[in-house]
């Protein structure tokens, strides 16, 4: 069974390799979806996969890479779309 979440990450999350690191973690976990910077300084991600895979990526998003300072995450469960692969937008 597939799970899909939409995540907004707030804090010092741009200019610190956040998208690159997220893509690496997601690909290693076997997750599908995407990650991108938003104009308001947040990072937005959609992650799809089995429950354990999605949980692994979301756990990473809550801390980010070493240069990040995550102030908070908003995680919303959405309908799976059967997405394939993970990319940076």
PyMOL Python script that loads the backbone (N, CA, C, O; Angstrom):
from pymol import cmd

cmd.read_pdbstr("""\
ATOM      1  N   UNK A   1       0.845  -1.188   0.000  1.00  0.00           N
ATOM      2  CA  UNK A   1       0.000   0.000   0.000  1.00  0.00           C
ATOM      3  C   UNK A   1       0.887   1.246   0.000  1.00  0.00           C
ATOM      4  O   UNK A   1       1.880   1.317   0.724  1.00  0.00           O
ATOM      5  N   UNK A   2       0.518   2.206  -0.808  1.00  0.00           N
ATOM      6  CA  UNK A   2       1.322   3.401  -0.979  1.00  0.00           C
ATOM      7  C   UNK A   2       0.802   4.550  -0.129  1.00  0.00           C
ATOM      8  O   UNK A   2      -0.405   4.718   0.043  1.00  0.00           O
ATOM      9  N   UNK A   3       1.724   5.329   0.394  1.00  0.00           N
ATOM     10  CA  UNK A   3       1.426   6.527   1.166  1.00  0.00           C
ATOM     11  C   UNK A   3       2.053   7.707   0.439  1.00  0.00           C
ATOM     12  O   UNK A   3       3.128   7.576  -0.147  1.00  0.00           O
ATOM     13  N   UNK A   4       1.387   8.860   0.474  1.00  0.00           N
ATOM     14  CA  UNK A   4       1.924  10.078  -0.137  1.00  0.00           C
ATOM     15  C   UNK A   4       1.711  11.222   0.835  1.00  0.00           C
ATOM     16  O   UNK A   4       0.621  11.390   1.382  1.00  0.00           O
ATOM     17  N   UNK A   5       2.764  12.014   1.049  1.00  0.00           N
ATOM     18  CA  UNK A   5       2.662  13.179   1.927  1.00  0.00           C
ATOM     19  C   UNK A   5       3.197  14.411   1.221  1.00  0.00           C
ATOM     20  O   UNK A   5       4.073  14.337   0.359  1.00  0.00           O
ATOM     21  N   UNK A   6       2.647  15.530   1.611  1.00  0.00           N
ATOM     22  CA  UNK A   6       3.101  16.848   1.158  1.00  0.00           C
ATOM     23  C   UNK A   6       3.721  17.501   2.382  1.00  0.00           C
ATOM     24  O   UNK A   6       3.097  17.557   3.441  1.00  0.00           O
ATOM     25  N   UNK A   7       4.962  18.000   2.242  1.00  0.00           N
ATOM     26  CA  UNK A   7       5.698  18.533   3.390  1.00  0.00           C
ATOM     27  C   UNK A   7       6.212  19.932   3.080  1.00  0.00           C
ATOM     28  O   UNK A   7       6.764  20.177   2.007  1.00  0.00           O
ATOM     29  N   UNK A   8       6.028  20.847   4.028  1.00  0.00           N
ATOM     30  CA  UNK A   8       6.640  22.175   3.985  1.00  0.00           C
ATOM     31  C   UNK A   8       7.624  22.237   5.148  1.00  0.00           C
ATOM     32  O   UNK A   8       7.267  21.961   6.293  1.00  0.00           O
ATOM     33  N   UNK A   9       8.869  22.604   4.839  1.00  0.00           N
ATOM     34  CA  UNK A   9       9.921  22.677   5.856  1.00  0.00           C
ATOM     35  C   UNK A   9      10.319  24.143   6.029  1.00  0.00           C
ATOM     36  O   UNK A   9      10.672  24.814   5.060  1.00  0.00           O
ATOM     37  N   UNK A  10      10.259  24.634   7.271  1.00  0.00           N
ATOM     38  CA  UNK A  10      10.594  26.022   7.585  1.00  0.00           C
ATOM     39  C   UNK A  10      11.906  26.093   8.356  1.00  0.00           C
ATOM     40  O   UNK A  10      12.305  25.144   9.030  1.00  0.00           O
ATOM     41  N   UNK A  11      12.558  27.231   8.241  1.00  0.00           N
ATOM     42  CA  UNK A  11      13.803  27.463   8.971  1.00  0.00           C
ATOM     43  C   UNK A  11      14.892  27.887   8.013  1.00  0.00           C
ATOM     44  O   UNK A  11      14.610  28.444   6.952  1.00  0.00           O
ATOM     45  N   UNK A  12      16.145  27.626   8.383  1.00  0.00           N
ATOM     46  CA  UNK A  12      17.271  27.881   7.495  1.00  0.00           C
ATOM     47  C   UNK A  12      17.436  26.631   6.644  1.00  0.00           C
ATOM     48  O   UNK A  12      18.183  25.716   6.993  1.00  0.00           O
ATOM     49  N   UNK A  13      16.724  26.609   5.516  1.00  0.00           N
ATOM     50  CA  UNK A  13      16.644  25.390   4.708  1.00  0.00           C
ATOM     51  C   UNK A  13      16.997  25.617   3.240  1.00  0.00           C
ATOM     52  O   UNK A  13      16.959  24.677   2.446  1.00  0.00           O
ATOM     53  N   UNK A  14      17.338  26.845   2.872  1.00  0.00           N
ATOM     54  CA  UNK A  14      17.785  27.111   1.509  1.00  0.00           C
ATOM     55  C   UNK A  14      19.250  27.532   1.544  1.00  0.00           C
ATOM     56  O   UNK A  14      19.700  28.206   2.471  1.00  0.00           O
ATOM     57  N   UNK A  15      19.975  27.122   0.522  1.00  0.00           N
ATOM     58  CA  UNK A  15      21.395  27.470   0.452  1.00  0.00           C
ATOM     59  C   UNK A  15      22.283  26.602   1.327  1.00  0.00           C
ATOM     60  O   UNK A  15      23.439  26.945   1.577  1.00  0.00           O
ATOM     61  N   UNK A  16      21.751  25.478   1.795  1.00  0.00           N
ATOM     62  CA  UNK A  16      22.516  24.599   2.690  1.00  0.00           C
ATOM     63  C   UNK A  16      22.567  23.164   2.166  1.00  0.00           C
ATOM     64  O   UNK A  16      22.940  22.254   2.906  1.00  0.00           O
ATOM     65  N   UNK A  17      22.199  22.948   0.905  1.00  0.00           N
ATOM     66  CA  UNK A  17      22.217  21.603   0.331  1.00  0.00           C
ATOM     67  C   UNK A  17      21.017  20.762   0.694  1.00  0.00           C
ATOM     68  O   UNK A  17      21.057  19.538   0.577  1.00  0.00           O
ATOM     69  N   UNK A  18      19.941  21.406   1.137  1.00  0.00           N
ATOM     70  CA  UNK A  18      18.765  20.677   1.613  1.00  0.00           C
ATOM     71  C   UNK A  18      18.123  19.846   0.509  1.00  0.00           C
ATOM     72  O   UNK A  18      17.818  18.673   0.722  1.00  0.00           O
ATOM     73  N   UNK A  19      17.915  20.430  -0.658  1.00  0.00           N
ATOM     74  CA  UNK A  19      17.264  19.687  -1.749  1.00  0.00           C
ATOM     75  C   UNK A  19      18.133  18.520  -2.203  1.00  0.00           C
ATOM     76  O   UNK A  19      17.633  17.411  -2.397  1.00  0.00           O
ATOM     77  N   UNK A  20      19.421  18.763  -2.372  1.00  0.00           N
ATOM     78  CA  UNK A  20      20.327  17.710  -2.801  1.00  0.00           C
ATOM     79  C   UNK A  20      20.308  16.546  -1.810  1.00  0.00           C
ATOM     80  O   UNK A  20      20.184  15.387  -2.206  1.00  0.00           O
ATOM     81  N   UNK A  21      20.430  16.860  -0.532  1.00  0.00           N
ATOM     82  CA  UNK A  21      20.446  15.820   0.495  1.00  0.00           C
ATOM     83  C   UNK A  21      19.119  15.074   0.553  1.00  0.00           C
ATOM     84  O   UNK A  21      19.098  13.857   0.737  1.00  0.00           O
ATOM     85  N   UNK A  22      18.012  15.795   0.396  1.00  0.00           N
ATOM     86  CA  UNK A  22      16.695  15.154   0.399  1.00  0.00           C
ATOM     87  C   UNK A  22      16.585  14.174  -0.763  1.00  0.00           C
ATOM     88  O   UNK A  22      16.110  13.051  -0.593  1.00  0.00           O
ATOM     89  N   UNK A  23      17.023  14.600  -1.937  1.00  0.00           N
ATOM     90  CA  UNK A  23      16.969  13.716  -3.102  1.00  0.00           C
ATOM     91  C   UNK A  23      17.798  12.458  -2.867  1.00  0.00           C
ATOM     92  O   UNK A  23      17.366  11.363  -3.229  1.00  0.00           O
ATOM     93  N   UNK A  24      18.967  12.593  -2.275  1.00  0.00           N
ATOM     94  CA  UNK A  24      19.818  11.432  -1.996  1.00  0.00           C
ATOM     95  C   UNK A  24      19.140  10.471  -1.023  1.00  0.00           C
ATOM     96  O   UNK A  24      19.114   9.264  -1.262  1.00  0.00           O
ATOM     97  N   UNK A  25      18.588  11.001   0.080  1.00  0.00           N
ATOM     98  CA  UNK A  25      17.916  10.167   1.078  1.00  0.00           C
ATOM     99  C   UNK A  25      16.707   9.477   0.453  1.00  0.00           C
ATOM    100  O   UNK A  25      16.493   8.283   0.666  1.00  0.00           O
ATOM    101  N   UNK A  26      15.920  10.220  -0.312  1.00  0.00           N
ATOM    102  CA  UNK A  26      14.720   9.654  -0.929  1.00  0.00           C
ATOM    103  C   UNK A  26      15.067   8.544  -1.912  1.00  0.00           C
ATOM    104  O   UNK A  26      14.421   7.496  -1.925  1.00  0.00           O
ATOM    105  N   UNK A  27      16.075   8.773  -2.726  1.00  0.00           N
ATOM    106  CA  UNK A  27      16.480   7.740  -3.704  1.00  0.00           C
ATOM    107  C   UNK A  27      17.012   6.499  -2.996  1.00  0.00           C
ATOM    108  O   UNK A  27      16.698   5.377  -3.394  1.00  0.00           O
ATOM    109  N   UNK A  28      17.811   6.691  -1.954  1.00  0.00           N
ATOM    110  CA  UNK A  28      18.330   5.545  -1.192  1.00  0.00           C
ATOM    111  C   UNK A  28      17.200   4.765  -0.537  1.00  0.00           C
ATOM    112  O   UNK A  28      17.267   3.540  -0.427  1.00  0.00           O
ATOM    113  N   UNK A  29      16.169   5.469  -0.106  1.00  0.00           N
ATOM    114  CA  UNK A  29      15.035   4.823   0.546  1.00  0.00           C
ATOM    115  C   UNK A  29      14.078   4.181  -0.456  1.00  0.00           C
ATOM    116  O   UNK A  29      13.250   3.352  -0.079  1.00  0.00           O
ATOM    117  N   UNK A  30      14.189   4.563  -1.737  1.00  0.00           N
ATOM    118  CA  UNK A  30      13.280   4.039  -2.750  1.00  0.00           C
ATOM    119  C   UNK A  30      11.978   4.815  -2.855  1.00  0.00           C
ATOM    120  O   UNK A  30      10.977   4.293  -3.345  1.00  0.00           O
ATOM    121  N   UNK A  31      11.991   6.070  -2.393  1.00  0.00           N
ATOM    122  CA  UNK A  31      10.789   6.911  -2.430  1.00  0.00           C
ATOM    123  C   UNK A  31      10.636   7.570  -3.795  1.00  0.00           C
ATOM    124  O   UNK A  31      11.609   7.743  -4.530  1.00  0.00           O
ATOM    125  N   UNK A  32       9.417   7.929  -4.115  1.00  0.00           N
ATOM    126  CA  UNK A  32       9.114   8.708  -5.313  1.00  0.00           C
ATOM    127  C   UNK A  32       8.699  10.101  -4.865  1.00  0.00           C
ATOM    128  O   UNK A  32       8.354  10.308  -3.701  1.00  0.00           O
ATOM    129  N   UNK A  33       8.734  11.067  -5.802  1.00  0.00           N
ATOM    130  CA  UNK A  33       8.260  12.410  -5.497  1.00  0.00           C
ATOM    131  C   UNK A  33       9.219  13.473  -5.968  1.00  0.00           C
ATOM    132  O   UNK A  33       9.938  13.295  -6.950  1.00  0.00           O
ATOM    133  N   UNK A  34       9.222  14.585  -5.253  1.00  0.00           N
ATOM    134  CA  UNK A  34      10.046  15.729  -5.650  1.00  0.00           C
ATOM    135  C   UNK A  34      10.289  16.648  -4.465  1.00  0.00           C
ATOM    136  O   UNK A  34       9.635  16.545  -3.427  1.00  0.00           O
ATOM    137  N   UNK A  35      11.259  17.561  -4.649  1.00  0.00           N
ATOM    138  CA  UNK A  35      11.580  18.572  -3.643  1.00  0.00           C
ATOM    139  C   UNK A  35      11.918  19.864  -4.377  1.00  0.00           C
ATOM    140  O   UNK A  35      12.503  19.827  -5.460  1.00  0.00           O
ATOM    141  N   UNK A  36      11.555  21.003  -3.799  1.00  0.00           N
ATOM    142  CA  UNK A  36      11.885  22.288  -4.419  1.00  0.00           C
ATOM    143  C   UNK A  36      11.935  23.389  -3.370  1.00  0.00           C
ATOM    144  O   UNK A  36      11.339  23.282  -2.298  1.00  0.00           O
ATOM    145  N   UNK A  37      12.667  24.459  -3.711  1.00  0.00           N
ATOM    146  CA  UNK A  37      12.661  25.677  -2.907  1.00  0.00           C
ATOM    147  C   UNK A  37      11.434  26.486  -3.267  1.00  0.00           C
ATOM    148  O   UNK A  37      10.999  26.495  -4.418  1.00  0.00           O
ATOM    149  N   UNK A  38      10.876  27.169  -2.270  1.00  0.00           N
ATOM    150  CA  UNK A  38       9.755  28.070  -2.525  1.00  0.00           C
ATOM    151  C   UNK A  38      10.222  29.510  -2.319  1.00  0.00           C
ATOM    152  O   UNK A  38      11.162  29.757  -1.563  1.00  0.00           O
ATOM    153  N   UNK A  39       9.565  30.461  -2.991  1.00  0.00           N
ATOM    154  CA  UNK A  39       9.976  31.863  -2.888  1.00  0.00           C
ATOM    155  C   UNK A  39       9.957  32.419  -1.458  1.00  0.00           C
ATOM    156  O   UNK A  39      10.669  33.378  -1.160  1.00  0.00           O
ATOM    157  N   UNK A  40       9.149  31.824  -0.578  1.00  0.00           N
ATOM    158  CA  UNK A  40       9.050  32.332   0.793  1.00  0.00           C
ATOM    159  C   UNK A  40      10.176  31.830   1.703  1.00  0.00           C
ATOM    160  O   UNK A  40      10.165  32.109   2.902  1.00  0.00           O
ATOM    161  N   UNK A  41      11.155  31.087   1.145  1.00  0.00           N
ATOM    162  CA  UNK A  41      12.287  30.614   1.939  1.00  0.00           C
ATOM    163  C   UNK A  41      12.105  29.221   2.513  1.00  0.00           C
ATOM    164  O   UNK A  41      13.008  28.706   3.172  1.00  0.00           O
ATOM    165  N   UNK A  42      10.956  28.600   2.275  1.00  0.00           N
ATOM    166  CA  UNK A  42      10.729  27.240   2.750  1.00  0.00           C
ATOM    167  C   UNK A  42      11.135  26.246   1.667  1.00  0.00           C
ATOM    168  O   UNK A  42      11.401  26.617   0.523  1.00  0.00           O
ATOM    169  N   UNK A  43      11.175  24.987   2.053  1.00  0.00           N
ATOM    170  CA  UNK A  43      11.374  23.888   1.107  1.00  0.00           C
ATOM    171  C   UNK A  43      10.090  23.073   1.104  1.00  0.00           C
ATOM    172  O   UNK A  43       9.514  22.800   2.156  1.00  0.00           O
ATOM    173  N   UNK A  44       9.652  22.691  -0.078  1.00  0.00           N
ATOM    174  CA  UNK A  44       8.432  21.906  -0.255  1.00  0.00           C
ATOM    175  C   UNK A  44       8.812  20.556  -0.845  1.00  0.00           C
ATOM    176  O   UNK A  44       9.648  20.484  -1.746  1.00  0.00           O
ATOM    177  N   UNK A  45       8.203  19.484  -0.341  1.00  0.00           N
ATOM    178  CA  UNK A  45       8.483  18.147  -0.861  1.00  0.00           C
ATOM    179  C   UNK A  45       7.199  17.335  -0.899  1.00  0.00           C
ATOM    180  O   UNK A  45       6.292  17.519  -0.088  1.00  0.00           O
ATOM    181  N   UNK A  46       7.154  16.437  -1.862  1.00  0.00           N
ATOM    182  CA  UNK A  46       6.125  15.411  -1.929  1.00  0.00           C
ATOM    183  C   UNK A  46       6.867  14.084  -1.936  1.00  0.00           C
ATOM    184  O   UNK A  46       7.787  13.875  -2.727  1.00  0.00           O
ATOM    185  N   UNK A  47       6.452  13.186  -1.040  1.00  0.00           N
ATOM    186  CA  UNK A  47       7.125  11.898  -0.895  1.00  0.00           C
ATOM    187  C   UNK A  47       6.087  10.794  -0.966  1.00  0.00           C
ATOM    188  O   UNK A  47       5.059  10.846  -0.290  1.00  0.00           O
ATOM    189  N   UNK A  48       6.368   9.787  -1.798  1.00  0.00           N
ATOM    190  CA  UNK A  48       5.432   8.680  -1.969  1.00  0.00           C
ATOM    191  C   UNK A  48       6.185   7.359  -1.895  1.00  0.00           C
ATOM    192  O   UNK A  48       7.298   7.230  -2.406  1.00  0.00           O
ATOM    193  N   UNK A  49       5.559   6.384  -1.252  1.00  0.00           N
ATOM    194  CA  UNK A  49       6.142   5.050  -1.126  1.00  0.00           C
ATOM    195  C   UNK A  49       5.407   4.284  -0.045  1.00  0.00           C
ATOM    196  O   UNK A  49       4.335   4.691   0.403  1.00  0.00           O
ATOM    197  N   UNK A  50       5.995   3.162   0.373  1.00  0.00           N
ATOM    198  CA  UNK A  50       5.355   2.437   1.476  1.00  0.00           C
ATOM    199  C   UNK A  50       5.563   3.237   2.766  1.00  0.00           C
ATOM    200  O   UNK A  50       6.365   4.170   2.807  1.00  0.00           O
ATOM    201  N   UNK A  51       4.838   2.864   3.801  1.00  0.00           N
ATOM    202  CA  UNK A  51       4.857   3.637   5.051  1.00  0.00           C
ATOM    203  C   UNK A  51       6.272   3.841   5.604  1.00  0.00           C
ATOM    204  O   UNK A  51       6.630   4.952   5.994  1.00  0.00           O
ATOM    205  N   UNK A  52       7.076   2.770   5.639  1.00  0.00           N
ATOM    206  CA  UNK A  52       8.428   2.868   6.207  1.00  0.00           C
ATOM    207  C   UNK A  52       9.315   3.789   5.372  1.00  0.00           C
ATOM    208  O   UNK A  52      10.119   4.543   5.921  1.00  0.00           O
ATOM    209  N   UNK A  53       9.176   3.731   4.067  1.00  0.00           N
ATOM    210  CA  UNK A  53       9.970   4.577   3.172  1.00  0.00           C
ATOM    211  C   UNK A  53       9.626   6.043   3.372  1.00  0.00           C
ATOM    212  O   UNK A  53      10.514   6.884   3.505  1.00  0.00           O
ATOM    213  N   UNK A  54       8.347   6.343   3.394  1.00  0.00           N
ATOM    214  CA  UNK A  54       7.905   7.729   3.577  1.00  0.00           C
ATOM    215  C   UNK A  54       8.335   8.234   4.945  1.00  0.00           C
ATOM    216  O   UNK A  54       8.799   9.367   5.071  1.00  0.00           O
ATOM    217  N   UNK A  55       8.187   7.416   5.953  1.00  0.00           N
ATOM    218  CA  UNK A  55       8.581   7.816   7.313  1.00  0.00           C
ATOM    219  C   UNK A  55      10.074   8.136   7.373  1.00  0.00           C
ATOM    220  O   UNK A  55      10.472   9.101   8.026  1.00  0.00           O
ATOM    221  N   UNK A  56      10.908   7.334   6.695  1.00  0.00           N
ATOM    222  CA  UNK A  56      12.362   7.583   6.686  1.00  0.00           C
ATOM    223  C   UNK A  56      12.688   8.949   6.084  1.00  0.00           C
ATOM    224  O   UNK A  56      13.514   9.687   6.621  1.00  0.00           O
ATOM    225  N   UNK A  57      12.037   9.283   4.963  1.00  0.00           N
ATOM    226  CA  UNK A  57      12.317  10.566   4.312  1.00  0.00           C
ATOM    227  C   UNK A  57      11.770  11.721   5.161  1.00  0.00           C
ATOM    228  O   UNK A  57      12.442  12.740   5.317  1.00  0.00           O
ATOM    229  N   UNK A  58      10.578  11.575   5.700  1.00  0.00           N
ATOM    230  CA  UNK A  58      10.002  12.634   6.538  1.00  0.00           C
ATOM    231  C   UNK A  58      10.858  12.856   7.780  1.00  0.00           C
ATOM    232  O   UNK A  58      11.052  13.996   8.202  1.00  0.00           O
ATOM    233  N   UNK A  59      11.367  11.790   8.362  1.00  0.00           N
ATOM    234  CA  UNK A  59      12.262  11.941   9.519  1.00  0.00           C
ATOM    235  C   UNK A  59      13.485  12.771   9.145  1.00  0.00           C
ATOM    236  O   UNK A  59      13.930  13.613   9.926  1.00  0.00           O
ATOM    237  N   UNK A  60      14.031  12.533   7.947  1.00  0.00           N
ATOM    238  CA  UNK A  60      15.163  13.339   7.488  1.00  0.00           C
ATOM    239  C   UNK A  60      14.748  14.801   7.315  1.00  0.00           C
ATOM    240  O   UNK A  60      15.479  15.705   7.722  1.00  0.00           O
ATOM    241  N   UNK A  61      13.587  15.035   6.717  1.00  0.00           N
ATOM    242  CA  UNK A  61      13.119  16.409   6.487  1.00  0.00           C
ATOM    243  C   UNK A  61      12.957  17.182   7.792  1.00  0.00           C
ATOM    244  O   UNK A  61      13.070  18.408   7.802  1.00  0.00           O
ATOM    245  N   UNK A  62      12.700  16.498   8.862  1.00  0.00           N
ATOM    246  CA  UNK A  62      12.522  17.161  10.162  1.00  0.00           C
ATOM    247  C   UNK A  62      13.841  17.665  10.749  1.00  0.00           C
ATOM    248  O   UNK A  62      13.838  18.491  11.662  1.00  0.00           O
ATOM    249  N   UNK A  63      14.972  17.171  10.227  1.00  0.00           N
ATOM    250  CA  UNK A  63      16.273  17.633  10.711  1.00  0.00           C
ATOM    251  C   UNK A  63      17.112  18.249   9.598  1.00  0.00           C
ATOM    252  O   UNK A  63      17.800  19.245   9.819  1.00  0.00           O
ATOM    253  N   UNK A  64      17.060  17.663   8.401  1.00  0.00           N
ATOM    254  CA  UNK A  64      17.809  18.168   7.261  1.00  0.00           C
ATOM    255  C   UNK A  64      19.288  17.870   7.359  1.00  0.00           C
ATOM    256  O   UNK A  64      19.732  17.200   8.291  1.00  0.00           O
ATOM    257  N   UNK A  65      20.061  18.372   6.389  1.00  0.00           N
ATOM    258  CA  UNK A  65      21.506  18.171   6.411  1.00  0.00           C
ATOM    259  C   UNK A  65      22.156  19.015   7.505  1.00  0.00           C
ATOM    260  O   UNK A  65      21.490  19.823   8.153  1.00  0.00           O
ATOM    261  N   UNK A  66      23.449  18.825   7.704  1.00  0.00           N
ATOM    262  CA  UNK A  66      24.140  19.464   8.829  1.00  0.00           C
ATOM    263  C   UNK A  66      24.088  20.991   8.814  1.00  0.00           C
ATOM    264  O   UNK A  66      24.100  21.597   9.886  1.00  0.00           O
ATOM    265  N   UNK A  67      24.031  21.636   7.658  1.00  0.00           N
ATOM    266  CA  UNK A  67      23.997  23.092   7.605  1.00  0.00           C
ATOM    267  C   UNK A  67      22.630  23.707   7.820  1.00  0.00           C
ATOM    268  O   UNK A  67      22.509  24.926   7.943  1.00  0.00           O
ATOM    269  N   UNK A  68      21.599  22.877   7.867  1.00  0.00           N
ATOM    270  CA  UNK A  68      20.224  23.371   8.014  1.00  0.00           C
ATOM    271  C   UNK A  68      19.862  23.573   9.481  1.00  0.00           C
ATOM    272  O   UNK A  68      20.452  22.971  10.379  1.00  0.00           O
ATOM    273  N   UNK A  69      18.879  24.435   9.694  1.00  0.00           N
ATOM    274  CA  UNK A  69      18.283  24.614  11.016  1.00  0.00           C
ATOM    275  C   UNK A  69      16.770  24.596  10.811  1.00  0.00           C
ATOM    276  O   UNK A  69      16.153  25.630  10.557  1.00  0.00           O
ATOM    277  N   UNK A  70      16.188  23.411  10.926  1.00  0.00           N
ATOM    278  CA  UNK A  70      14.751  23.248  10.684  1.00  0.00           C
ATOM    279  C   UNK A  70      13.985  23.787  11.884  1.00  0.00           C
ATOM    280  O   UNK A  70      14.193  23.358  13.019  1.00  0.00           O
ATOM    281  N   UNK A  71      13.094  24.736  11.608  1.00  0.00           N
ATOM    282  CA  UNK A  71      12.267  25.327  12.664  1.00  0.00           C
ATOM    283  C   UNK A  71      10.925  24.620  12.786  1.00  0.00           C
ATOM    284  O   UNK A  71      10.263  24.722  13.819  1.00  0.00           O
ATOM    285  N   UNK A  72      10.521  23.913  11.752  1.00  0.00           N
ATOM    286  CA  UNK A  72       9.255  23.200  11.811  1.00  0.00           C
ATOM    287  C   UNK A  72       8.914  22.563  10.474  1.00  0.00           C
ATOM    288  O   UNK A  72       9.423  22.963   9.427  1.00  0.00           O
ATOM    289  N   UNK A  73       8.047  21.566  10.531  1.00  0.00           N
ATOM    290  CA  UNK A  73       7.574  20.900   9.321  1.00  0.00           C
ATOM    291  C   UNK A  73       6.061  20.746   9.402  1.00  0.00           C
ATOM    292  O   UNK A  73       5.505  20.451  10.460  1.00  0.00           O
ATOM    293  N   UNK A  74       5.416  20.950   8.279  1.00  0.00           N
ATOM    294  CA  UNK A  74       3.986  20.685   8.161  1.00  0.00           C
ATOM    295  C   UNK A  74       3.844  19.499   7.227  1.00  0.00           C
ATOM    296  O   UNK A  74       4.234  19.574   6.061  1.00  0.00           O
ATOM    297  N   UNK A  75       3.290  18.405   7.725  1.00  0.00           N
ATOM    298  CA  UNK A  75       3.145  17.182   6.947  1.00  0.00           C
ATOM    299  C   UNK A  75       1.667  16.884   6.766  1.00  0.00           C
ATOM    300  O   UNK A  75       0.927  16.757   7.742  1.00  0.00           O
ATOM    301  N   UNK A  76       1.240  16.773   5.511  1.00  0.00           N
ATOM    302  CA  UNK A  76      -0.150  16.491   5.184  1.00  0.00           C
ATOM    303  C   UNK A  76      -0.210  15.238   4.325  1.00  0.00           C
ATOM    304  O   UNK A  76       0.498  15.138   3.323  1.00  0.00           O
ATOM    305  N   UNK A  77      -1.042  14.288   4.706  1.00  0.00           N
ATOM    306  CA  UNK A  77      -1.237  13.087   3.897  1.00  0.00           C
ATOM    307  C   UNK A  77      -2.179  13.420   2.751  1.00  0.00           C
ATOM    308  O   UNK A  77      -3.235  14.019   2.953  1.00  0.00           O
ATOM    309  N   UNK A  78      -1.785  13.023   1.545  1.00  0.00           N
ATOM    310  CA  UNK A  78      -2.590  13.255   0.345  1.00  0.00           C
ATOM    311  C   UNK A  78      -2.750  11.931  -0.391  1.00  0.00           C
ATOM    312  O   UNK A  78      -2.111  10.940  -0.036  1.00  0.00           O
ATOM    313  N   UNK A  79      -3.595  11.908  -1.407  1.00  0.00           N
ATOM    314  CA  UNK A  79      -3.854  10.684  -2.160  1.00  0.00           C
ATOM    315  C   UNK A  79      -2.640  10.282  -2.998  1.00  0.00           C
ATOM    316  O   UNK A  79      -2.061  11.118  -3.692  1.00  0.00           O
ATOM    317  N   UNK A  80      -2.251   9.000  -2.935  1.00  0.00           N
ATOM    318  CA  UNK A  80      -1.150   8.522  -3.762  1.00  0.00           C
ATOM    319  C   UNK A  80      -1.472   8.664  -5.250  1.00  0.00           C
ATOM    320  O   UNK A  80      -2.630   8.573  -5.657  1.00  0.00           O
ATOM    321  N   UNK A  81      -0.429   8.888  -6.053  1.00  0.00           N
ATOM    322  CA  UNK A  81      -0.602   9.049  -7.497  1.00  0.00           C
ATOM    323  C   UNK A  81       0.187   8.019  -8.300  1.00  0.00           C
ATOM    324  O   UNK A  81       0.141   8.021  -9.530  1.00  0.00           O
ATOM    325  N   UNK A  82       0.902   7.149  -7.614  1.00  0.00           N
ATOM    326  CA  UNK A  82       1.701   6.163  -8.323  1.00  0.00           C
ATOM    327  C   UNK A  82       2.919   6.768  -8.995  1.00  0.00           C
ATOM    328  O   UNK A  82       3.384   6.276 -10.023  1.00  0.00           O
ATOM    329  N   UNK A  83       3.431   7.838  -8.404  1.00  0.00           N
ATOM    330  CA  UNK A  83       4.586   8.543  -8.966  1.00  0.00           C
ATOM    331  C   UNK A  83       5.815   7.635  -8.985  1.00  0.00           C
ATOM    332  O   UNK A  83       5.971   6.767  -8.126  1.00  0.00           O
ATOM    333  N   UNK A  84       6.674   7.843  -9.962  1.00  0.00           N
ATOM    334  CA  UNK A  84       7.912   7.067 -10.108  1.00  0.00           C
ATOM    335  C   UNK A  84       9.116   8.014 -10.024  1.00  0.00           C
ATOM    336  O   UNK A  84       9.076   9.125 -10.554  1.00  0.00           O
ATOM    337  N   UNK A  85      10.166   7.576  -9.369  1.00  0.00           N
ATOM    338  CA  UNK A  85      11.395   8.348  -9.290  1.00  0.00           C
ATOM    339  C   UNK A  85      11.293   9.547  -8.358  1.00  0.00           C
ATOM    340  O   UNK A  85      10.195   9.952  -7.977  1.00  0.00           O
ATOM    341  N   UNK A  86      12.424  10.105  -7.998  1.00  0.00           N
ATOM    342  CA  UNK A  86      12.472  11.280  -7.135  1.00  0.00           C
ATOM    343  C   UNK A  86      13.379  12.304  -7.799  1.00  0.00           C
ATOM    344  O   UNK A  86      14.455  11.965  -8.291  1.00  0.00           O
ATOM    345  N   UNK A  87      12.939  13.568  -7.813  1.00  0.00           N
ATOM    346  CA  UNK A  87      13.697  14.607  -8.500  1.00  0.00           C
ATOM    347  C   UNK A  87      13.630  15.927  -7.746  1.00  0.00           C
ATOM    348  O   UNK A  87      12.751  16.152  -6.915  1.00  0.00           O
ATOM    349  N   UNK A  88      14.587  16.791  -8.063  1.00  0.00           N
ATOM    350  CA  UNK A  88      14.580  18.167  -7.582  1.00  0.00           C
ATOM    351  C   UNK A  88      13.937  19.024  -8.653  1.00  0.00           C
ATOM    352  O   UNK A  88      14.288  18.935  -9.830  1.00  0.00           O
ATOM    353  N   UNK A  89      13.007  19.842  -8.245  1.00  0.00           N
ATOM    354  CA  UNK A  89      12.336  20.747  -9.188  1.00  0.00           C
ATOM    355  C   UNK A  89      12.986  22.095  -9.143  1.00  0.00           C
ATOM    356  O   UNK A  89      12.573  23.004  -9.862  1.00  0.00           O
TER     357      UNK A  89
END
""", "prot")
cmd.dss("prot")
cmd.show_as("cartoon", "prot")
cmd.util.cbc("prot")
cmd.orient("prot")
